[in-house]
Amino acid sequence: PPLVILKTPIKIGDRWISDTKITVKTGSILGHDEAKVVVFETVTTPGGSFKAYRLDHVSKSDTKGEHLSFKYSFWFAPDIGIVKWTRSLADPRDHSADLTAVLTKFIQ
């Protein structure tokens, strides 16, 4: 099954779970994702300021006995799409996998 990043219609408090299996040349990756819509807030990026829903995900995967756990946040602006995305390892002491992607330009 696919990983569900966003369910519509979107509303604060919604929660969902996605279980996934990805097949690659070296085997399979099993994933479990728990998501919730947390807040509707203003988020500022180089592309502008947007009213957006923040969706928080905790994603756990297992491949060949290696367990990884990530925290993701997505800011979804209605009629625009995802304007910001962050990822970090679930262990707050480890920042080796931290990523942030933002909308840099928006033209209407």
C-alpha positions as CSV (number, residue, x, y, z in Angstrom):
1,P,0.0,0.0,0.0
2,P,1.1,3.6,-0.5
3,L,2.4,5.9,2.2
4,V,-0.4,8.4,2.9
5,I,1.1,11.9,3.5
6,L,-2.1,13.8,3.4
7,K,-5.8,13.0,3.5
8,T,-8.5,15.3,2.3
9,P,-10.6,17.0,3.3
10,I,-8.1,18.1,5.8
11,K,-9.0,19.1,9.4
12,I,-7.1,19.6,12.6
13,G,-7.1,16.6,14.8
14,D,-7.3,14.0,12.0
15,R,-5.0,11.0,12.4
16,W,-4.1,8.0,10.2
17,I,-1.7,5.1,9.9
18,S,0.0,3.8,6.8
19,D,1.8,0.5,6.6
20,T,4.1,0.1,3.5
21,K,6.3,-2.4,1.9
22,I,8.9,-1.2,-0.7
23,T,10.7,-3.8,-2.8
24,V,14.3,-2.9,-3.8
25,K,17.0,-5.0,-5.4
26,T,18.5,-5.9,-2.1
27,G,15.2,-6.9,-0.4
28,S,12.2,-5.3,1.2
29,I,11.7,-2.3,3.4
30,L,8.8,-2.4,5.8
31,G,7.4,0.9,7.0
32,H,4.9,2.1,9.5
33,D,3.8,5.7,9.6
34,E,1.6,7.5,12.1
35,A,0.4,10.9,11.1
36,K,-1.8,13.7,12.6
37,V,-2.9,17.2,11.5
38,V,-1.7,19.4,14.3
39,V,-2.4,23.1,13.6
40,F,-3.3,25.7,10.9
41,E,-0.6,28.4,11.1
42,T,1.4,30.9,9.2
43,V,4.7,29.5,7.8
44,T,7.3,31.8,6.2
45,T,9.6,30.5,3.4
46,P,11.8,32.4,0.9
47,G,8.8,32.0,-1.5
48,G,6.5,33.9,0.9
49,S,4.3,33.5,3.9
50,F,1.5,31.0,3.8
51,K,-1.4,29.9,5.9
52,A,-0.8,26.1,6.1
53,Y,-1.8,23.0,8.0
54,R,1.2,21.3,9.8
55,L,1.1,17.5,9.6
56,D,3.4,15.6,11.9
57,H,4.5,12.1,11.0
58,V,6.5,9.5,12.9
59,S,7.8,6.9,10.4
60,K,9.5,3.7,11.4
61,S,11.2,1.3,8.9
62,D,12.9,-2.0,9.1
63,T,15.3,-3.4,6.5
64,K,17.5,-6.4,7.1
65,G,17.2,-6.0,10.9
66,E,18.1,-2.3,10.9
67,H,15.4,-0.2,12.5
68,L,15.1,3.5,11.8
69,S,12.7,6.1,13.2
70,F,12.2,9.5,11.7
71,K,10.0,12.5,12.5
72,Y,8.6,14.5,9.6
73,S,6.6,17.7,9.4
74,F,4.8,18.9,6.3
75,W,3.2,22.3,5.9
76,F,0.3,22.1,3.4
77,A,-1.1,25.3,2.1
78,P,-4.6,24.8,0.5
79,D,-4.7,25.6,-3.2
80,I,-0.8,25.7,-3.3
81,G,0.5,22.4,-1.9
82,I,3.4,21.5,0.4
83,V,5.4,24.7,1.2
84,K,7.8,23.3,3.8
85,W,9.0,19.9,4.9
86,T,11.4,18.8,7.6
87,R,12.9,15.5,8.6
88,S,14.9,14.4,11.7
89,L,15.8,11.2,13.4
90,A,13.5,10.4,16.3
91,D,16.5,10.5,18.6
92,P,16.7,14.2,19.5
93,R,20.5,13.9,20.2
94,D,21.2,12.8,16.6
95,H,21.0,15.4,13.9
96,S,22.9,13.5,11.2
97,A,19.9,13.0,9.0
98,D,18.1,16.4,9.5
99,L,16.7,17.9,6.3
100,T,14.6,20.9,5.6
101,A,13.0,21.8,2.2
102,V,11.1,25.0,1.6
103,L,9.3,26.7,-1.3
104,T,11.8,29.3,-2.7
105,K,9.6,30.9,-5.3
106,F,5.8,31.1,-5.8
107,I,4.2,32.7,-8.8
108,Q,0.4,33.0,-9.0
